[in-house]
Amino acid sequence: MSEPILTTLAGSHAHGINTEASDFDYVSVTMAPLESTLGIAPEVKTKIERDAPDGTRAAAGDVEHTTYELRHFLKLATQGNPNILVPLFCAPEHITHITSAGMGLRMLAPAVVSMQAVHRHLGYLDAQYGRMRGIGPHQSRKPSRPELVEAHGYDTKYAAHALRLAWQGIDLACFGKIVLPMRLTEQKTLLAIRAGHWEEAKVCEVIEHNRDILRDHVNGVLTSKLPEHPDYDEINRWLIHIQRGPLK
């Protein structure tokens, strides 16, 4: 892969909910060489480099760096993948590398974000909440973090992820963007949940309340200024321009 046009922090550090046990997640976006876009050279869409061996959890301070080819990144972003949207909205201080093309990519965010992202946040929320409770399709009642369940009675990390996704999905529906880092009150709440300071019943009540609000946006009960679909024409214009004469 070529040099990135954008590299940012991602994960808990970008959201402002990292702890001493957190690892470091980075995301880069790179432009494919002409040999791949116009020629027959193999196309590499995603590359993952991590300190922890495959199949093992990252330890405190470990680094995981995921690099996406630009067109693939935008395909995932237009589908509303919550993790992919972070580089478009992360705080300037969490940008570790950016070129003119990377600035253009971040400026493209209004064309990328649509109600599809709100739908995806609801889907990811339901998945995290289902894993927390051991219910839903393909869910196992065997906890993936038994140490958290033993200490707190439930998987507090899944709970925090579910509530974060609810709040950020609502932000998208209301404001067309994700606030990063998260608001201080949200950070404190999620960190308290992660630390096991909230009873499971209270956590479930708050998650379900915010999930209902997000569902109302998805179902049109609550209105949103977001379009139903991304502005593919604008995205394609920018992509064609940037690949004809890459900005440095």
PABA-746123 format. One line per field, with one value per residue: residue in three letters; chain; y negated, x, z negated of N, C-alpha, C, O in turn. Coordinates in pm, whole numbers, plus 50000, padded with zeros to 5 digits. Layout:
BEGIN
paro: [ALA,...] .
lumti: [A,...] .
npy: [Y,...] .
npx: [X,...] .
npz: [Z,...] .
capy: [Y,...] .
capx: [X,...] .
capz: [Z,...] .
cpy: [Y,...] .
cpx: [X,...] .
cpz: [Z,...] .
opy: [Y,...] .
opx: [X,...] .
opz: [Z,...] .
//
This chain:
BEGIN
paro: [MET,SER,GLU,PRO,ILE,LEU,THR,THR,LEU,ALA,GLY,SER,HIS,ALA,HIS,GLY,ILE,ASN,THR,GLU,ALA,SER,ASP,PHE,ASP,TYR,VAL,SER,VAL,THR,MET,ALA,PRO,LEU,GLU,SER,THR,LEU,GLY,ILE,ALA,PRO,GLU,VAL,LYS,THR,LYS,ILE,GLU,ARG,ASP,ALA,PRO,ASP,GLY,THR,ARG,ALA,ALA,ALA,GLY,ASP,VAL,GLU,HIS,THR,THR,TYR,GLU,LEU,ARG,HIS,PHE,LEU,LYS,LEU,ALA,THR,GLN,GLY,ASN,PRO,ASN,ILE,LEU,VAL,PRO,LEU,PHE,CYS,ALA,PRO,GLU,HIS,ILE,THR,HIS,ILE,THR,SER,ALA,GLY,MET,GLY,LEU,ARG,MET,LEU,ALA,PRO,ALA,VAL,VAL,SER,MET,GLN,ALA,VAL,HIS,ARG,HIS,LEU,GLY,TYR,LEU,ASP,ALA,GLN,TYR,GLY,ARG,MET,ARG,GLY,ILE,GLY,PRO,HIS,GLN,SER,ARG,LYS,PRO,SER,ARG,PRO,GLU,LEU,VAL,GLU,ALA,HIS,GLY,TYR,ASP,THR,LYS,TYR,ALA,ALA,HIS,ALA,LEU,ARG,LEU,ALA,TRP,GLN,GLY,ILE,ASP,LEU,ALA,CYS,PHE,GLY,LYS,ILE,VAL,LEU,PRO,MET,ARG,LEU,THR,GLU,GLN,LYS,THR,LEU,LEU,ALA,ILE,ARG,ALA,GLY,HIS,TRP,GLU,GLU,ALA,LYS,VAL,CYS,GLU,VAL,ILE,GLU,HIS,ASN,ARG,ASP,ILE,LEU,ARG,ASP,HIS,VAL,ASN,GLY,VAL,LEU,THR,SER,LYS,LEU,PRO,GLU,HIS,PRO,ASP,TYR,ASP,GLU,ILE,ASN,ARG,TRP,LEU,ILE,HIS,ILE,GLN,ARG,GLY,PRO,LEU,LYS] .
lumti: [A,A,A,A,A,A,A,A,A,A,A,A,A,A,A,A,A,A,A,A,A,A,A,A,A,A,A,A,A,A,A,A,A,A,A,A,A,A,A,A,A,A,A,A,A,A,A,A,A,A,A,A,A,A,A,A,A,A,A,A,A,A,A,A,A,A,A,A,A,A,A,A,A,A,A,A,A,A,A,A,A,A,A,A,A,A,A,A,A,A,A,A,A,A,A,A,A,A,A,A,A,A,A,A,A,A,A,A,A,A,A,A,A,A,A,A,A,A,A,A,A,A,A,A,A,A,A,A,A,A,A,A,A,A,A,A,A,A,A,A,A,A,A,A,A,A,A,A,A,A,A,A,A,A,A,A,A,A,A,A,A,A,A,A,A,A,A,A,A,A,A,A,A,A,A,A,A,A,A,A,A,A,A,A,A,A,A,A,A,A,A,A,A,A,A,A,A,A,A,A,A,A,A,A,A,A,A,A,A,A,A,A,A,A,A,A,A,A,A,A,A,A,A,A,A,A,A,A,A,A,A,A,A,A,A,A,A,A,A,A,A,A,A,A,A,A,A,A] .
npy: [50120,49768,49450,49311,49093,49003,49046,49148,49153,49409,49606,49643,49427,49221,49179,49086,49245,49409,49624,49718,49974,49980,50041,49909,49787,49731,49579,49575,49420,49488,49427,49633,49763,49674,49905,50085,49966,49905,50095,50444,50525,50681,50596,50442,50417,50387,50368,50504,50444,50555,50558,50764,51119,51286,51370,51330,51123,50771,50620,50381,50079,50197,50180,50146,50124,50031,50022,49877,49899,49619,49611,49838,49773,49558,49691,49851,49647,49505,49694,49670,49778,49779,49776,49702,49443,49285,49164,48953,48773,48741,48565,48283,48300,48568,48651,48793,48786,48613,48523,48297,48431,48593,48399,48320,48553,48563,48335,48424,48553,48466,48548,48817,48919,49048,49149,49417,49461,49416,49630,49838,49790,49852,50125,50223,50152,50317,50563,50552,50522,50756,50943,50874,50962,51222,51309,51338,51382,51617,51578,51658,51796,51817,51614,51375,51232,51347,51263,51008,51055,51216,51034,50819,50908,50885,50827,50554,50410,50462,50345,50072,50018,50056,49847,49626,49644,49598,49328,49200,49264,49125,48865,48849,48864,48632,48418,48475,48556,48707,48651,48608,48600,48778,48612,48473,48559,48790,48940,48980,49131,49366,49463,49514,49720,49912,49963,50101,49972,49936,50091,50382,50378,50105,50015,50153,50032,49766,49807,49923,49718,49516,49663,49687,49422,49394,49586,49465,49255,49401,49523,49308,49177,48980,48694,48634,48442,48562,48703,48980,49140,49155,48889,48991,48897,48665,48781,48955,48767,48636,48849,48927,48692,48677,48903,48871,48666,48685,48515,48378] .
npx: [50083,50036,50166,49983,49693,49559,49573,49449,49375,49170,48902,48879,49035,48988,48720,48728,48709,48900,49094,49340,49389,49352,49414,49586,49430,49462,49370,49425,49400,49457,49564,49511,49760,49807,49851,49683,49428,49390,49533,49633,49735,49735,49470,49472,49260,49233,49452,49588,49776,49909,50010,49943,49918,49736,49399,49411,49346,49408,49654,49707,49827,49908,49931,49714,49683,49496,49470,49303,49216,49134,48890,48761,48736,48553,48330,48258,48213,47997,47804,47761,47911,47993,48254,48418,48345,48473,48738,48650,48535,48686,48864,49079,49325,49365,49445,49707,49845,49807,49718,49662,49472,49369,49249,49050,48902,48795,48639,48446,48259,47980,47856,47884,47755,47442,47097,47141,47362,47255,47076,47266,47401,47199,47172,47429,47422,47212,47334,47556,47421,47275,47484,47579,47370,47351,47169,46965,47014,47260,47395,47580,47541,47763,47994,48213,48394,48461,48573,48476,48204,48210,48308,48125,47873,47770,47865,48038,48172,48050,47808,47873,47959,47718,47553,47707,47691,47420,47392,47564,47446,47205,47306,47400,47156,47032,47217,47382,47643,47913,48004,48322,48606,48364,48094,48162,47996,47890,48122,48199,47983,47996,48249,48204,48017,48175,48354,48196,48023,47756,47443,47321,47048,46984,47155,47052,46801,46866,47002,46796,46608,46740,46784,46523,46468,46649,46546,46303,46389,46492,46257,46110,45944,46054,46195,46465,46734,46902,46978,46820,47000,47353,47533,47607,47686,47839,48043,48159,48245,48444,48620,48702,48828,49038,49185,49267,49451,49636,49635,49891] .
npz: [50000,50061,49938,49663,49687,49477,49132,48824,48470,48331,48192,47832,47742,47928,47879,47624,47400,47298,47087,46836,46914,47182,47531,47822,48104,48448,48756,49099,49422,49755,50093,50371,50592,50941,51083,50969,50980,51252,51382,51374,51138,50814,50589,50281,50024,49748,49471,49183,48899,48599,48254,48076,48099,48364,48295,48026,47740,47732,47527,47260,47391,47629,47989,48260,48603,48869,49215,49485,49828,50026,50189,50098,49829,49850,49952,49733,49550,49662,49628,49366,49157,48822,48704,48914,48965,48778,48841,49002,48833,48604,48342,48417,48280,48266,48507,48671,48906,49210,49539,49819,49969,49771,49610,49785,49793,49530,49543,49708,49561,49511,49749,49734,49507,49413,49358,49364,49206,48954,48936,48936,48696,48515,48571,48497,48228,48131,48171,47993,47751,47749,47728,47479,47318,47391,47583,47883,48243,48330,48094,47803,47479,47334,47187,47345,47209,46937,46699,46652,46620,46395,46209,46214,46276,46529,46874,46884,47077,47326,47264,47236,47496,47637,47536,47609,47891,47924,47836,48019,48260,48235,48229,48493,48634,48543,48576,48789,48758,48568,48237,48130,47916,47709,47533,47210,46996,47106,47144,46874,46781,46940,46871,46601,46621,46753,46546,46374,46197,46224,46179,46347,46422,46425,46624,46846,46862,46934,47178,47333,47334,47483,47714,47805,47877,48088,48262,48321,48480,48696,48787,48867,48692,48535,48677,48909,49040,49211,49532,49704,49840,49920,50093,50373,50623,50567,50416,50605,50796,50648,50594,50853,50935,50745,50798,51056,51042,50790,50483,50280] .
capy: [50000,49644,49367,49271,48954,48969,49142,49094,49242,49462,49680,49575,49299,49121,49151,49025,49338,49502,49648,49764,50105,49967,50045,49795,49820,49629,49606,49498,49431,49472,49436,49745,49723,49688,50044,50157,49904,49911,50212,50575,50557,50719,50485,50466,50328,50366,50427,50491,50472,50548,50613,50890,51226,51307,51455,51296,50987,50673,50582,50237,50018,50257,50098,50210,50023,50080,49933,49902,49833,49508,49645,49935,49696,49482,49785,49885,49527,49474,49793,49626,49854,49684,49767,49637,49300,49213,49073,48836,48682,48735,48433,48253,48346,48713,48677,48805,48758,48572,48452,48220,48528,48633,48290,48329,48667,48524,48237,48497,48621,48442,48626,48959,48959,49048,49231,49551,49468,49428,49770,49925,49774,49930,50265,50252,50142,50440,50674,50541,50547,50900,51014,50847,51040,51360,51341,51295,51480,51652,51539,51765,51755,51821,51478,51365,51172,51404,51190,50896,51112,51261,50917,50722,50972,50873,50778,50408,50351,50466,50247,49938,50006,50043,49713,49532,49651,49532,49183,49150,49275,49013,48746,48848,48834,48494,48317,48516,48582,48769,48563,48677,48701,48767,48511,48513,48637,48923,49011,49023,49238,49489,49513,49570,49850,50003,49997,50182,49893,49934,50220,50424,50336,49962,50004,50199,49931,49651,49851,49944,49586,49450,49744,49651,49293,49420,49656,49368,49185,49495,49549,49185,49116,48856,48651,48608,48364,48643,48766,49125,49206,49066,48817,49067,48814,48581,48870,49000,48652,48613,48962,48918,48579,48704,49011,48820,48587,48693,48403,48418] .
capx: [50000,50111,50164,49845,49651,49500,49588,49391,49341,49035,48875,48844,49106,48918,48591,48751,48668,49009,49138,49479,49397,49318,49517,49579,49382,49484,49313,49483,49338,49560,49518,49568,49842,49741,49864,49566,49302,49378,49603,49590,49804,49640,49414,49471,49158,49252,49572,49585,49900,49880,50111,49895,49903,49600,49315,49427,49305,49514,49684,49723,49938,49929,49888,49655,49678,49422,49481,49201,49226,49039,48758,48700,48699,48432,48219,48218,48163,47863,47713,47736,47987,48028,48398,48479,48314,48554,48838,48588,48485,48772,48918,49205,49442,49378,49496,49852,49902,49704,49760,49552,49369,49304,49160,48934,48822,48718,48539,48343,48171,47836,47807,47896,47665,47299,47019,47198,47451,47170,47033,47378,47425,47098,47207,47545,47375,47138,47430,47632,47328,47247,47601,47583,47267,47357,47047,46965,47066,47403,47457,47607,47529,47896,48048,48345,48481,48409,48625,48385,48079,48237,48330,48015,47745,47741,47978,48027,48227,47941,47707,47922,47957,47579,47505,47782,47635,47289,47412,47625,47344,47113,47378,47398,47021,46996,47313,47456,47783,47945,48084,48441,48566,48227,48071,48220,47898,47882,48246,48195,47884,48045,48360,48145,47960,48287,48415,48103,47957,47612,47375,47280,46910,46987,47220,46956,46697,46919,47027,46668,46547,46806,46757,46388,46480,46717,46450,46205,46452,46498,46122,46048,45860,46129,46252,46608,46771,46988,46914,46805,47116,47467,47539,47704,47739,47945,48153,48225,48317,48566,48710,48759,48922,49155,49265,49327,49568,49640,49691,49997] .
capz: [50000,50070,49818,49630,49697,49347,49022,48700,48361,48335,48069,47707,47728,48009,47815,47493,47293,47275,46950,46829,46977,47324,47633,47914,48239,48550,48888,49210,49553,49857,50231,50443,50707,51071,51128,50918,51023,51397,51433,51326,51013,50708,50512,50137,49970,49604,49412,49036,48827,48456,48164,48019,48199,48413,48211,47885,47706,47716,47390,47238,47463,47760,48102,48378,48710,48984,49330,49587,49958,50025,50243,50006,49711,49877,49964,49596,49484,49713,49570,49229,49058,48715,48681,49029,48963,48678,48899,49063,48730,48486,48309,48486,48205,48283,48642,48663,49038,49304,49660,49878,50005,49646,49571,49872,49748,49411,49585,49784,49465,49530,49862,49699,49399,49445,49264,49361,49089,48836,48937,48898,48553,48445,48586,48413,48090,48099,48164,47868,47640,47752,47674,47335,47251,47436,47656,48021,48339,48327,47968,47708,47339,47275,47200,47407,47105,46812,46583,46626,46569,46257,46122,46212,46303,46672,46951,46882,47200,47425,47222,47270,47642,47679,47504,47695,48025,47919,47830,48142,48365,48215,48275,48639,48679,48507,48616,48908,48727,48440,48152,48081,47819,47663,47430,47082,46919,47168,47110,46734,46768,47002,46789,46479,46659,46777,46417,46296,46094,46251,46176,46481,46451,46458,46754,46947,46874,47009,47316,47402,47353,47596,47833,47853,47946,48215,48347,48368,48592,48807,48836,48912,48588,48512,48804,48920,49158,49295,49649,49693,49899,49943,50219,50450,50731,50512,50378,50727,50853,50571,50614,50988,50934,50661,50857,51179,51004,50644,50407,50187] .
cpy: [49875,49566,49319,49124,48907,49082,49077,49201,49290,49529,49590,49441,49189,49082,49082,49114,49444,49510,49691,49897,50100,49985,49922,49845,49702,49675,49516,49521,49401,49484,49551,49694,49746,49831,50128,50100,49915,50033,50341,50618,50591,50597,50524,50366,50292,50435,50400,50531,50456,50612,50750,50995,51241,51403,51429,51152,50896,50639,50431,50186,50081,50165,50187,50102,50086,49977,49975,49831,49735,49547,49743,49866,49622,49572,49822,49765,49492,49574,49763,49703,49760,49667,49689,49486,49220,49121,48948,48731,48667,48595,48409,48303,48496,48751,48681,48781,48720,48496,48369,48313,48576,48527,48293,48442,48631,48422,48303,48560,48592,48519,48775,49003,48945,49131,49375,49568,49481,49571,49862,49912,49853,50080,50306,50248,50272,50559,50670,50572,50695,50981,50994,50940,51187,51403,51293,51400,51494,51610,51660,51712,51765,51684,51478,51300,51222,51329,51071,50946,51157,51142,50833,50782,50964,50817,50626,50342,50352,50361,50106,49916,49982,49901,49608,49528,49583,49382,49129,49162,49162,48882,48736,48807,48687,48389,48352,48541,48653,48673,48644,48576,48678,48659,48565,48597,48778,49005,49066,49138,49370,49548,49573,49707,49952,50051,50079,50106,49885,50076,50253,50374,50189,49941,50043,50094,49813,49689,49861,49812,49517,49530,49710,49519,49313,49491,49561,49285,49276,49516,49424,49122,48983,48819,48627,48527,48444,48695,48917,49198,49106,48996,48883,48986,48728,48665,48916,48887,48631,48725,48956,48807,48615,48810,48970,48742,48582,48568,48455,48360] .
cpx: [50087,50101,50021,49819,49593,49527,49535,49386,49198,49009,48850,48913,49037,48785,48607,48713,48776,49041,49285,49497,49375,49440,49500,49537,49407,49419,49382,49401,49445,49500,49588,49653,49766,49748,49745,49436,49281,49444,49551,49665,49701,49597,49411,49373,49182,49379,49569,49720,49873,49991,50070,49883,49757,49524,49328,49384,49427,49530,49700,49845,49969,49875,49829,49631,49611,49429,49379,49238,49111,48900,48686,48654,48567,48310,48166,48156,48022,47760,47684,47808,48036,48178,48467,48455,48405,48659,48778,48550,48577,48828,49050,49329,49464,49415,49648,49921,49788,49767,49641,49437,49295,49210,49032,48842,48737,48610,48424,48238,48022,47776,47802,47785,47519,47226,47068,47291,47371,47118,47145,47411,47324,47129,47325,47507,47305,47232,47508,47544,47291,47362,47611,47488,47266,47232,47059,47026,47217,47472,47474,47590,47663,47961,48186,48445,48433,48458,48535,48253,48097,48247,48205,47878,47702,47864,47966,48081,48123,47837,47748,47921,47814,47527,47577,47721,47498,47306,47469,47530,47243,47179,47377,47261,46986,47087,47395,47602,47795,48034,48200,48545,48421,48215,48117,48123,47885,48006,48241,48097,47937,48162,48309,48083,48071,48349,48321,48030,47805,47557,47325,47140,46905,47048,47122,46847,46743,46946,46896,46595,46607,46791,46621,46390,46544,46624,46344,46260,46455,46361,46047,45952,45921,46198,46402,46632,46862,46912,46905,46930,47230,47457,47647,47764,47855,48067,48230,48302,48449,48667,48778,48863,49051,49244,49325,49454,49578,49704,49793,49973] .
cpz: [50000,49940,49789,49657,49564,49249,48895,48592,48381,48200,47950,47691,47809,47945,47680,47377,47268,47126,46953,46901,47128,47413,47722,48053,48332,48680,48989,49336,49656,49996,50302,50560,50838,51124,51082,50972,51173,51458,51372,51200,50905,50627,50364,50075,49825,49559,49262,48979,48678,48375,48111,48128,48241,48320,48063,47862,47694,47568,47382,47314,47597,47870,48210,48483,48831,49096,49435,49716,49968,50075,50152,49878,49734,49897,49825,49526,49532,49664,49423,49121,48948,48695,48793,49026,48871,48741,48962,48960,48609,48466,48380,48413,48214,48425,48635,48797,49131,49420,49710,49918,49881,49594,49656,49834,49628,49447,49661,49691,49486,49647,49830,49604,49442,49339,49262,49242,48961,48824,48888,48750,48471,48454,48500,48265,48049,48086,48033,47747,47633,47696,47524,47260,47294,47509,47799,48112,48328,48197,47877,47567,47267,47293,47263,47311,46969,46688,46548,46567,46425,46163,46105,46239,46448,46742,46967,47008,47312,47391,47262,47420,47691,47655,47588,47835,48031,47922,47961,48260,48356,48260,48427,48691,48655,48569,48741,48884,48593,48363,48093,48034,47774,47556,47294,46999,46974,47137,46968,46714,46822,46922,46659,46507,46680,46646,46328,46187,46113,46242,46317,46517,46492,46596,46865,46969,46959,47155,47392,47427,47475,47725,47892,47928,48083,48312,48402,48484,48716,48871,48879,48813,48547,48642,48794,49045,49253,49417,49628,49741,49914,50078,50306,50565,50683,50475,50500,50795,50781,50593,50750,50994,50861,50722,50991,51151,50854,50582,50308,50049] .
opy: [49875,49609,49290,49040,48787,49199,48964,49321,49221,49511,49476,49349,49075,48967,49025,49065,49554,49416,49698,49930,50203,49949,49840,49934,49587,49794,49396,49627,49301,49546,49565,49592,49826,49874,50229,50175,49931,50071,50346,50734,50535,50507,50626,50246,50180,50547,50286,50640,50354,50706,50841,50963,51212,51503,51496,51070,50939,50632,50362,50243,50025,50083,50290,50001,50182,49859,50093,49718,49766,49516,49733,49896,49624,49534,49824,49779,49454,49543,49822,49695,49669,49555,49618,49410,49098,49007,48846,48613,48589,48516,48503,48345,48546,48869,48582,48758,48785,48416,48372,48278,48598,48558,48273,48430,48665,48423,48244,48615,48686,48552,48850,49112,48843,49177,49448,49676,49550,49627,49952,50011,49914,50153,50412,50330,50329,50646,50774,50640,50751,51078,51086,50991,51267,51519,51218,51498,51396,51607,51751,51596,51726,51642,51568,51313,51146,51331,51037,50886,51137,51148,50780,50713,51030,50765,50577,50231,50253,50295,50030,49808,49898,49842,49511,49420,49519,49314,49024,49079,49110,48798,48629,48724,48625,48283,48268,48547,48659,48620,48737,48478,48572,48619,48685,48696,48874,49124,49183,49231,49474,49670,49672,49799,50064,50166,50121,50168,49834,50170,50164,50332,50152,49860,49974,50071,49765,49611,49811,49796,49464,49472,49705,49503,49256,49459,49575,49248,49232,49525,49433,49023,48885,48906,48602,48541,48398,48728,48973,49305,48985,49039,48838,49006,48720,48625,48916,48908,48611,48699,48979,48823,48587,48809,49028,48749,48484,48524,48566,48383] .
opx: [50198,50036,49946,49909,49579,49507,49571,49394,49116,49086,48806,48855,49028,48742,48511,48687,48747,49019,49347,49607,49378,49553,49411,49600,49377,49414,49396,49340,49516,49395,49710,49620,49673,49661,49711,49344,49167,49414,49437,49660,49591,49676,49353,49399,49154,49410,49549,49770,49818,50057,50153,49843,49666,49579,49264,49386,49535,49432,49705,49954,50047,49786,49886,49566,49662,49399,49369,49285,49000,48801,48565,48547,48478,48199,48045,48059,47937,47641,47595,47771,48115,48225,48564,48535,48414,48669,48847,48536,48547,48837,49126,49426,49569,49417,49711,50042,49683,49859,49533,49320,49174,49103,48922,48720,48619,48502,48317,48139,47943,47657,47725,47729,47478,47287,47038,47299,47413,47115,47121,47445,47359,47115,47322,47554,47336,47212,47525,47586,47278,47340,47646,47521,47189,47192,47150,47083,47290,47595,47391,47621,47674,47981,48267,48566,48372,48391,48519,48198,48008,48201,48179,47777,47606,47955,47892,48041,48109,47783,47667,47886,47792,47464,47515,47702,47464,47241,47426,47534,47200,47113,47355,47251,46918,47041,47468,47680,47700,48130,48178,48571,48364,48315,48111,48164,47869,47998,48274,48125,47925,48172,48364,48095,48063,48391,48360,47978,47735,47618,47291,47117,46830,47000,47112,46805,46670,46915,46886,46529,46535,46786,46606,46323,46499,46622,46301,46186,46423,46349,45932,45886,45850,46253,46456,46560,46894,46794,46975,46964,47207,47382,47761,47880,47959,48181,48353,48412,48553,48786,48898,48971,49160,49366,49424,49551,49535,49812,49779,50051] .
opz: [49946,49844,49882,49651,49540,49281,48863,48618,48440,48106,47964,47633,47762,47956,47627,47268,47223,47051,47059,46944,47195,47377,47700,48110,48298,48711,48967,49354,49645,50013,50294,50620,50843,51200,51144,51006,51219,51571,51325,51161,50905,50600,50327,50073,49783,49602,49220,49008,48636,48420,48103,48240,48163,48274,47982,47954,47653,47494,47483,47303,47674,47846,48247,48455,48889,49076,49470,49715,49924,50008,50132,49825,49649,49861,49802,49452,49452,49659,49363,49004,48977,48671,48768,49080,48886,48698,48976,48993,48519,48560,48403,48475,48175,48460,48596,48801,49131,49400,49651,49905,49884,49541,49605,49841,49623,49388,49677,49739,49480,49645,49891,49618,49498,49242,49167,49183,48868,48714,48807,48685,48370,48356,48437,48186,47944,48000,47968,47653,47525,47623,47450,47153,47240,47501,47834,48063,48317,48191,47876,47539,47151,47407,47239,47330,46894,46584,46431,46475,46342,46049,45997,46225,46488,46677,47052,47043,47384,47481,47315,47468,47778,47743,47632,47892,48131,48002,48009,48351,48459,48322,48483,48782,48737,48610,48793,48980,48515,48419,48016,48103,47798,47497,47268,46938,46899,47107,46944,46638,46757,46908,46611,46426,46630,46635,46219,46094,46026,46293,46395,46630,46582,46674,46966,47083,47046,47245,47504,47529,47560,47834,48014,48030,48182,48431,48516,48575,48826,48993,48923,48845,48526,48710,48687,49144,49363,49406,49544,49690,49921,50166,50311,50600,50749,50499,50500,50846,50844,50610,50761,51051,50910,50700,51034,51225,50794,50622,50257,49957] .
//
